[in-house]
Amino acid sequence: MSEREGGGGGGGGSIGAFLLGIAVGAVLGVLFAPEEGGASRRKLSGKLQGLRELASEKAGAVGDLVAAAHGAGQSARRTAREEVRRRLEAARRRRRGAGHMTGGAEVADEEDETLA
């Protein structure tokens, strides 16, 4: 199972760390800038608003990816379940046909189709 399938991390933590680094860098940059307090606060407020918007956009994008992956997973499970049922029915039909042709005796040499 890959890291993406198993939820083993990988991308989620690095995005959070990146966003945290942006926020800390913005705050420190504004605090140490040679401007008066009111201008620095307005600048900081604007940067934090931009960061909130960026985080909201990224959260929406992650939500869309999760929803798409969930839908694809459901579709794959449904397809696999249908395939297993189809093969099981085919094996049952072969068994019934073989049992009927030999007068009800079991057919030991017949191989069943694998299910997976």
VONU-256834 format. One line per 8 residues: number of its first residue (from 1); their letters; for each residue x, y, z negated of N, C-alpha, C, O, CB. Coordinates in pm, 1 decimal, padded with zeros to 6 digits. Glycine has a CB too. Layout:
BEGIN
NUM) A) X Y Z X Y Z X Y Z X Y Z X Y Z | ...
REM end
This chain:
BEGIN
1) MSEREGGG) 00084.9 -00117.2 00000.0 00000.0 00000.0 00000.0 00089.1 00123.0 00000.0 00184.7 00130.0 -00077.2 -00096.4 00000.1 -00121.6 | 00059.5 00218.4 00084.1 00142.7 00337.7 00091.4 00109.0 00432.7 -00021.7 00008.9 00414.8 -00091.1 00125.5 00407.5 00226.3 | 00193.2 00534.6 -00040.2 00167.2 00632.3 -00145.2 00037.4 00705.7 -00119.3 -00035.9 00735.7 -00213.6 00282.2 00731.6 -00155.9 | 00006.9 00735.3 00005.9 -00115.6 00807.3 00038.7 -00236.5 00723.1 00002.6 -00332.7 00776.0 -00053.3 -00119.0 00844.9 00187.8 | -00235.1 00592.9 00032.7 -00348.1 00506.1 00003.9 -00361.4 00480.4 -00144.4 -00472.8 00476.3 -00196.7 -00334.4 00375.3 00078.0 | -00251.1 00463.2 -00212.3 -00255.0 00426.0 -00351.8 -00268.4 00544.2 -00445.1 -00275.8 00525.0 -00566.4 -00133.8 00349.7 -00386.3 | -00271.9 00663.8 -00393.9 -00281.3 00780.9 -00479.6 -00156.4 00799.3 -00563.2 -00163.3 00853.3 -00673.7 -00402.1 00770.5 -00569.4 | -00043.4 00755.6 -00512.9 00080.9 00758.0 -00587.3 00144.8 00893.9 -00594.6 00263.0 00903.8 -00627.7 00175.8 00663.3 -00528.1
9) GGGGGSIG) 00072.5 00997.9 -00565.5 00129.8 01132.1 -00574.0 00194.6 01168.8 -00443.6 00154.1 01122.5 -00336.9 00231.0 01141.8 -00687.8 | 00294.4 01251.1 -00452.5 00364.1 01289.4 -00331.4 00341.2 01434.3 -00298.1 00431.4 01516.1 -00316.0 00321.3 01203.2 -00216.7 | 00222.8 01469.2 -00250.1 00197.9 01604.7 -00203.0 00130.6 01694.5 -00303.9 00156.4 01814.9 -00304.9 00116.0 01599.9 -00081.7 | 00044.5 01640.0 -00389.4 -00034.5 01721.9 -00480.0 00048.6 01799.2 -00579.7 00023.6 01917.9 -00601.0 -00131.1 01636.8 -00552.7 | 00145.6 01736.6 -00640.9 00228.7 01803.0 -00740.4 00318.3 01908.9 -00680.5 00342.6 02012.3 -00742.7 00312.0 01702.6 -00812.7 | 00367.6 01884.6 -00561.0 00457.4 01981.5 -00499.3 00382.1 02107.3 -00455.8 00438.3 02216.7 -00459.8 00528.6 01918.7 -00379.5 | 00258.1 02093.7 -00415.1 00178.1 02211.2 -00378.9 00151.8 02295.8 -00502.5 00162.5 02418.3 -00498.0 00044.3 02169.0 -00312.9 | 00117.3 02229.9 -00613.6 00093.8 02302.3 -00738.2 00218.5 02374.1 -00785.9 00211.6 02488.3 -00831.1 00045.0 02207.5 -00845.6
17) AFLLGIAV) 00331.4 02308.0 -00775.9 00457.6 02369.8 -00817.8 00491.1 02488.5 -00727.0 00540.3 02591.1 -00774.0 00572.7 02265.8 -00815.4 | 00464.7 02474.2 -00598.5 00489.7 02582.8 -00503.8 00404.6 02705.1 -00537.8 00454.5 02817.5 -00541.3 00461.0 02536.3 -00359.9 | 00274.4 02681.7 -00563.0 00185.3 02792.9 -00597.1 00225.0 02857.9 -00729.3 00218.3 02980.0 -00743.3 00040.5 02744.5 -00604.6 | 00265.9 02777.0 -00825.2 00311.1 02831.6 -00952.9 00436.2 02917.2 -00932.6 00449.1 03023.9 -00992.6 00339.3 02717.8 -01053.8 | 00526.8 02871.2 -00849.3 00647.9 02947.9 -00819.0 00615.9 03080.8 -00753.4 00678.1 03182.3 -00784.5 00739.9 02867.7 -00729.1 | 00518.9 03080.7 -00662.6 00476.6 03206.3 -00599.2 00423.3 03303.0 -00704.4 00459.1 03420.8 -00705.8 00368.7 03179.8 -00491.2 | 00336.4 03251.3 -00793.3 00275.8 03337.4 -00895.6 00382.0 03395.1 -00988.7 00381.5 03515.2 -01016.0 00171.6 03259.0 -00976.9 | 00471.9 03311.8 -01037.0 00576.4 03358.0 -01128.8 00666.9 03458.7 -01058.6 00702.0 03561.1 -01117.2 00659.7 03238.8 -01181.9
25) GAVLGVLF) 00704.6 03431.5 -00935.5 00789.4 03524.2 -00860.2 00721.4 03658.3 -00837.4 00785.1 03763.2 -00847.2 00827.7 03463.2 -00726.8 | 00591.1 03654.9 -00806.6 00518.3 03780.0 -00785.1 00511.4 03861.9 -00913.0 00533.2 03983.0 -00910.7 00377.1 03751.7 -00733.5 | 00481.3 03796.5 -01023.9 00471.7 03867.4 -01152.5 00606.7 03927.3 -01190.5 00614.2 04044.3 -01228.1 00422.5 03771.9 -01264.1 | 00711.6 03849.4 -01181.3 00844.4 03900.0 -01217.6 00889.0 04012.5 -01125.3 00949.1 04110.1 -01170.2 00946.8 03787.0 -01214.3 | 00859.6 03998.7 -00996.5 00897.1 04102.1 -00901.0 00828.0 04234.2 -00929.1 00889.1 04340.6 -00919.0 00865.4 04057.0 -00761.2 | 00701.2 04226.9 -00964.1 00627.1 04349.8 -00993.2 00671.7 04409.7 -01126.4 00685.3 04531.4 -01138.8 00475.7 04322.2 -00995.4 | 00694.1 04325.2 -01224.2 00733.7 04375.7 -01356.2 00870.3 04444.6 -01353.8 00891.5 04541.2 -01427.0 00736.0 04261.5 -01456.7 | 00960.8 04397.4 -01272.6 01094.7 04455.4 -01268.8 01112.3 04561.1 -01159.3 01221.5 04614.8 -01140.9 01195.8 04346.3 -01249.3
33) APEEGGAS) 01005.8 04589.6 -01088.5 01014.0 04692.6 -00984.2 01021.0 04830.8 -01048.9 00959.4 04853.3 -01153.1 00892.1 04683.7 -00887.6 | 01094.9 04922.9 -00988.6 01108.5 05057.1 -01046.9 00990.3 05148.7 -01011.7 01006.8 05246.7 -00939.1 01238.8 05121.2 -00999.2 | 00871.6 05116.2 -01063.5 00752.3 05198.1 -01043.3 00689.5 05227.7 -01178.6 00724.6 05166.1 -01279.2 00650.4 05127.1 -00949.4 | 00596.5 05322.3 -01180.2 00528.6 05350.8 -01306.3 00426.6 05241.4 -01336.3 00389.9 05164.7 -01247.3 00459.7 05489.3 -01301.3 | 00381.3 05233.9 -01459.3 00294.2 05125.5 -01506.9 00165.3 05108.7 -01429.3 00129.4 04996.5 -01393.6 00260.9 05148.2 -01648.7 | 00094.3 05218.1 -01402.3 -00033.8 05209.7 -01331.0 -00017.0 05153.1 -01191.2 -00096.1 05069.4 -01147.8 -00099.0 05346.9 -01322.9 | 00084.7 05197.8 -01121.3 00109.8 05148.1 -00985.6 00149.1 05000.9 -00989.4 00107.4 04922.5 -00904.1 00220.2 05231.1 -00916.6 | 00229.3 04964.0 -01088.4 00269.5 04823.4 -01101.0 00149.5 04734.5 -01130.2 00138.6 04625.3 -01074.4 00374.6 04807.2 -01211.6
41) RRKLSGKL) 00058.9 04779.9 -01217.4 -00059.3 04700.6 -01249.8 -00149.9 04685.1 -01128.2 -00203.1 04576.7 -01104.2 -00136.6 04764.8 -01365.0 | -00167.9 04792.3 -01051.5 -00250.3 04783.4 -00930.0 -00187.5 04686.4 -00829.2 -00256.1 04605.1 -00767.3 -00267.5 04923.5 -00865.7 | -00057.1 04697.4 -00815.1 00015.0 04608.8 -00723.1 00002.4 04463.0 -00767.6 -00023.6 04373.6 -00687.1 00163.9 04649.2 -00714.4 | 00021.7 04441.5 -00898.0 00011.1 04306.3 -00953.6 -00130.4 04252.9 -00935.9 -00148.6 04136.5 -00900.1 00050.4 04305.3 -01102.8 | -00230.2 04336.3 -00960.5 -00369.1 04295.9 -00945.0 -00398.1 04254.3 -00800.7 -00464.4 04153.4 -00776.5 -00462.5 04409.6 -00987.3 | -00348.5 04331.7 -00706.8 -00367.6 04298.1 -00565.7 -00300.4 04167.0 -00527.9 -00357.1 04086.4 -00454.0 -00314.3 04409.4 -00478.4 | -00180.4 04146.0 -00578.3 -00109.1 04021.4 -00547.6 -00179.2 03901.0 -00610.3 -00187.9 03794.9 -00548.6 00036.3 04029.2 -00597.1 | -00228.8 03917.4 -00732.2 -00299.5 03807.1 -00797.5 -00430.2 03775.8 -00724.7 -00468.7 03659.5 -00713.2 -00327.8 03841.1 -00945.0
49) QGLRELAS) -00497.8 03878.8 -00675.9 -00620.1 03856.3 -00597.8 -00586.9 03777.7 -00471.1 -00659.0 03684.9 -00434.4 -00688.2 03991.4 -00561.5 | -00478.1 03814.9 -00404.8 -00435.1 03740.8 -00286.2 -00401.7 03595.6 -00319.2 -00432.1 03504.5 -00242.1 -00314.1 03808.6 -00223.0 | -00339.3 03575.7 -00434.3 -00305.3 03440.0 -00476.3 -00431.5 03359.0 -00505.1 -00438.8 03240.9 -00471.2 -00214.9 03443.4 -00600.2 | -00531.2 03422.7 -00568.1 -00658.5 03353.7 -00593.8 -00723.5 03311.3 -00463.2 -00772.7 03199.1 -00451.2 -00754.5 03444.2 -00673.5 | -00723.6 03401.0 -00365.6 -00782.5 03369.1 -00235.3 -00708.2 03254.9 -00167.6 -00770.4 03165.7 -00110.0 -00782.0 03492.5 -00145.0 | -00575.8 03257.3 -00174.2 -00495.8 03150.1 -00116.1 -00526.0 03017.0 -00183.9 -00542.8 02915.1 -00117.0 -00346.5 03182.7 -00127.3 | -00532.8 03018.1 -00316.4 -00562.8 02895.1 -00390.2 -00701.7 02843.6 -00354.5 -00721.6 02722.8 -00341.1 -00552.4 02919.1 -00542.1 | -00797.1 02933.5 -00339.2 -00933.0 02893.8 -00301.8 -00935.3 02830.3 -00162.8 -01001.7 02728.8 -00141.9 -01027.2 03015.1 -00306.0
57) EKAGAVGD) -00863.1 02889.9 -00067.9 -00855.4 02834.0 00067.1 -00792.5 02695.2 00066.1 -00841.9 02602.9 00130.8 -00775.6 02926.8 00158.6 | -00682.3 02681.7 -00008.4 -00613.2 02552.1 -00013.7 -00700.0 02446.9 -00081.8 -00701.7 02331.2 -00039.8 -00478.9 02565.6 -00087.8 | -00772.2 02486.1 -00186.7 -00861.2 02391.5 -00254.9 -00971.9 02346.0 -00160.2 -01009.3 02228.7 -00160.5 -00922.2 02455.5 -00382.3 | -01024.3 02437.7 -00079.4 -01125.5 02400.7 00019.3 -01070.4 02304.4 00123.0 -01137.3 02208.7 00162.0 -01179.7 02524.7 00088.0 | -00948.3 02330.3 00167.4 -00885.5 02242.5 00266.9 -00862.0 02103.3 00208.8 -00884.1 02003.0 00276.7 -00752.1 02302.7 00316.1 | -00817.3 02096.9 00083.7 -00795.5 01967.3 00018.5 -00929.4 01894.6 00002.6 -00937.8 01773.6 00024.0 -00726.3 01985.8 -00120.2 | -01033.2 01968.6 -00034.8 -01166.2 01908.4 -00046.7 -01213.6 01849.8 00084.8 -01270.8 01740.9 00087.8 -01266.4 02011.0 -00095.7 | -01189.8 01922.3 00194.4 -01227.7 01872.3 00326.7 -01150.9 01745.3 00361.8 -01207.7 01651.0 00417.0 -01203.1 01979.5 00433.4
65) LVAAAHGA) -01021.0 01743.0 00329.4 -00940.1 01623.2 00356.4 -00988.5 01504.0 00275.3 -00995.6 01392.3 00326.6 -00792.7 01650.2 00325.5 | -01021.6 01527.5 00149.1 -01070.6 01418.8 00063.3 -01203.2 01365.0 00116.9 -01223.8 01243.7 00122.8 -01087.5 01467.7 -00083.0 | -01292.8 01455.7 00156.0 -01421.9 01413.5 00210.2 -01403.6 01332.5 00339.2 -01470.9 01231.4 00359.3 -01511.2 01536.2 00236.7 | -01313.1 01377.0 00425.6 -01288.1 01305.0 00550.6 -01229.1 01166.4 00523.2 -01268.3 01068.3 00586.4 -01193.3 01385.9 00641.1 | -01135.2 01158.9 00429.2 -01074.2 01030.1 00395.2 -01177.7 00936.2 00333.4 -01177.4 00816.0 00360.1 -00955.8 01050.2 00298.3 | -01265.3 00991.6 00251.3 -01369.5 00910.2 00188.5 -01462.7 00853.0 00294.8 -01498.0 00735.2 00290.8 -01449.7 00993.5 00085.8 | -01502.6 00938.1 00390.5 -01589.5 00892.2 00498.5 -01523.2 00785.9 00583.7 -01587.0 00687.8 00621.7 -01630.6 01008.5 00585.5 | -01395.7 00804.5 00613.8 -01322.0 00706.0 00693.9 -01309.3 00574.2 00618.2 -01318.7 00466.7 00677.4 -01181.9 00759.7 00731.0
73) GQSARRTA) -01288.1 00583.1 00487.3 -01277.9 00461.3 00405.7 -01408.6 00384.6 00402.6 -01409.3 00261.8 00411.0 -01235.6 00495.9 00263.7 | -01519.4 00456.7 00390.5 -01649.4 00390.9 00389.8 -01675.7 00323.8 00524.1 -01727.2 00212.0 00529.0 -01760.8 00491.7 00357.6 | -01640.9 00390.9 00631.2 -01660.6 00334.8 00764.7 -01576.9 00208.5 00783.9 -01624.8 00110.0 00840.0 -01625.0 00438.5 00871.9 | -01453.1 00211.2 00737.8 -01364.7 00094.3 00750.9 -01417.7 -00022.5 00668.0 -01415.0 -00137.0 00713.2 -01220.5 00129.7 00706.7 | -01465.9 00005.8 00547.0 -01522.4 -00101.6 00463.7 -01646.4 -00160.5 00529.1 -01664.7 -00282.2 00529.5 -01557.0 -00048.9 00322.8 | -01731.6 -00074.9 00584.4 -01853.7 -00121.0 00649.3 -01818.8 -00209.6 00768.7 -01879.3 -00315.2 00787.3 -01940.4 -00001.2 00694.1 | -01722.0 -00167.5 00849.3 -01680.5 -00245.2 00966.0 -01622.7 -00379.4 00923.8 -01654.6 -00482.0 00984.0 -01577.8 -00167.2 01048.7 | -01538.0 -00380.3 00821.0 -01478.5 -00505.0 00773.3 -01586.5 -00599.0 00718.4 -01582.8 -00719.4 00743.6 -01372.7 -00475.9 00664.8
81) REEVRRRL) -01681.4 -00544.3 00644.3 -01790.0 -00626.3 00588.6 -01872.5 -00689.5 00700.5 -01908.0 -00807.1 00692.9 -01881.0 -00541.3 00496.9 | -01902.9 -00611.2 00804.7 -01979.0 -00663.4 00918.1 -01901.1 -00773.6 00989.9 -01959.4 -00873.7 01031.7 -02013.3 -00550.1 01016.2 | -01771.0 -00755.7 01004.2 -01687.8 -00856.5 01070.3 -01684.5 -00986.0 00989.7 -01691.8 -01094.5 01047.3 -01545.2 -00803.3 01090.5 | -01673.5 -00976.0 00858.2 -01672.6 -01095.5 00773.0 -01806.8 -01168.1 00785.2 -01810.6 -01290.5 00798.1 -01644.1 -01057.6 00624.1 | -01915.6 -01093.1 00781.2 -02048.0 -01156.6 00795.5 -02062.2 -01224.4 00930.3 -02114.8 -01335.4 00938.5 -02159.9 -01053.3 00777.7 | -02015.4 -01158.6 01037.3 -02025.9 -01215.9 01170.7 -01947.8 -01347.3 01179.7 -01997.6 -01445.9 01234.1 -01974.9 -01116.2 01275.7 | -01826.1 -01348.2 01126.5 -01744.2 -01469.3 01131.4 -01801.6 -01580.4 01044.3 -01795.2 -01697.8 01081.0 -01601.9 -01437.9 01087.7 | -01857.0 -01544.1 00930.2 -01917.9 -01643.9 00841.9 -02038.2 -01708.0 00909.1 -02055.6 -01829.6 00902.2 -01959.5 -01580.1 00708.3
89) EAARRRRR) -02120.8 -01627.8 00973.8 -02236.2 -01682.9 01045.8 -02191.3 -01773.0 01160.2 -02251.2 -01878.1 01183.1 -02325.0 -01569.6 01099.9 | -02087.4 -01733.5 01231.7 -02036.3 -01816.7 01341.6 -01985.2 -01949.8 01287.4 -02008.6 -02054.3 01348.1 -01923.3 -01743.1 01418.5 | -01916.0 -01946.9 01174.1 -01865.9 -02071.2 01114.1 -01982.0 -02159.0 01069.4 -01977.0 -02280.8 01086.2 -01772.9 -02040.7 00994.4 | -02085.6 -02099.7 01013.2 -02203.6 -02177.7 00970.1 -02273.0 -02241.2 01090.9 -02315.1 -02356.8 01085.5 -02304.0 -02087.0 00892.6 | -02284.5 -02164.4 01200.2 -02347.8 -02220.5 01320.5 -02266.4 -02337.4 01374.6 -02323.3 -02438.1 01416.8 -02363.4 -02112.1 01429.4 | -02131.9 -02324.8 01373.7 -02047.3 -02434.9 01421.0 -02064.9 -02556.9 01333.2 -02073.6 -02669.0 01383.2 -01899.8 -02393.0 01423.9 | -02070.1 -02536.1 01202.2 -02087.7 -02649.0 01110.1 -02221.4 -02718.1 01133.9 -02228.3 -02840.8 01140.9 -02078.2 -02601.7 00964.2 | -02327.9 -02638.3 01146.2 -02460.2 -02697.8 01170.2 -02461.7 -02774.0 01301.7 -02516.2 -02884.0 01310.6 -02569.6 -02589.2 01170.9
97) GAGHMTGG) -02401.0 -02714.2 01404.0 -02395.6 -02780.4 01534.5 -02313.0 -02907.9 01529.5 -02351.7 -03007.8 01590.2 -02338.2 -02686.1 01639.3 | -02202.7 -02907.5 01460.3 -02116.0 -03025.1 01450.7 -02183.6 -03132.9 01368.0 -02174.4 -03251.1 01401.1 -01979.4 -02988.0 01389.2 | -02250.9 -03094.2 01261.5 -02320.7 -03191.9 01176.9 -02435.5 -03256.2 01250.7 -02461.6 -03375.2 01233.3 -02372.0 -03126.1 01049.6 | -02504.3 -03179.7 01332.8 -02616.4 -03230.9 01410.8 -02567.3 -03327.6 01518.3 -02631.5 -03429.3 01544.4 -02694.8 -03115.4 01474.7 | -02453.7 -03296.1 01580.7 -02400.9 -03376.9 01689.4 -02344.5 -03509.0 01639.1 -02341.1 -03606.4 01714.3 -02293.9 -03300.1 01764.2 | -02299.9 -03514.8 01512.9 -02243.3 -03639.4 01461.4 -02342.9 -03714.1 01375.7 -02305.7 -03807.6 01304.7 -02117.5 -03611.7 01381.4 | -02469.3 -03674.5 01381.0 -02570.7 -03744.5 01304.4 -02565.4 -03710.7 01156.6 -02604.3 -03793.4 01074.1 -02555.8 -03892.3 01322.9 | -02519.3 -03594.3 01120.9 -02518.1 -03551.4 00981.7 -02387.8 -03580.1 00909.7 -02370.1 -03536.3 00796.0 -02629.1 -03616.7 00908.9
105) AEVADEED) -02297.6 -03651.3 00971.4 -02169.1 -03681.4 00907.1 -02082.3 -03556.7 00907.0 -02090.1 -03474.3 00998.1 -02096.3 -03798.4 00979.2 | -02000.8 -03543.6 00805.7 -01909.2 -03428.9 00797.1 -01800.5 -03443.3 00903.0 -01755.8 -03554.2 00932.1 -01845.9 -03417.9 00654.7 | -01759.2 -03333.6 00959.0 -01652.5 -03333.5 01057.9 -01527.4 -03283.5 00987.8 -01517.1 -03164.8 00956.6 -01688.3 -03244.8 01183.0 | -01432.6 -03372.2 00962.6 -01313.8 -03337.7 00886.0 -01209.4 -03265.2 00969.7 -01128.6 -03189.7 00915.5 -01253.5 -03461.8 00826.4 | -01209.7 -03286.9 01102.2 -01105.6 -03229.2 01186.3 -01133.9 -03084.3 01227.0 -01045.3 -03017.2 01280.0 -01088.5 -03313.3 01309.5 | -01253.4 -03036.1 01203.6 -01289.2 -02901.9 01248.9 -01221.2 -02796.5 01162.9 -01224.2 -02804.5 01040.1 -01441.3 -02882.7 01245.9 | -01160.4 -02698.3 01226.8 -01095.2 -02585.8 01159.7 -01192.2 -02469.8 01155.5 -01252.1 -02435.8 01257.5 -00963.2 -02545.2 01231.4 | -01208.9 -02408.4 01039.6 -01290.1 -02287.0 01031.7 -01207.1 -02168.1 01075.7 -01085.0 -02165.1 01060.0 -01344.6 -02265.3 00888.3
113) ETLA) -01276.0 -02071.6 01130.7 -01211.4 -01946.3 01168.2 -01174.4 -01871.8 01040.0 -01252.7 -01868.1 00945.2 -01304.6 -01859.1 01259.9 | -01056.7 -01813.4 01037.5 -01016.0 -01739.3 00917.7 -01101.9 -01615.7 00902.1 -01143.1 -01555.4 01001.2 -00866.8 -01700.4 00924.5 | -01129.4 -01577.3 00777.7 -01216.6 -01463.6 00749.8 -01144.1 -01331.5 00741.8 -01206.1 -01226.7 00760.2 -01289.0 -01486.3 00623.1 | -01016.1 -01332.8 00715.1 -00947.5 -01204.8 00699.8 -00840.2 -01186.0 00801.8 -00772.9 -01082.9 00802.3 -00888.7 -01192.6 00563.4
REM end
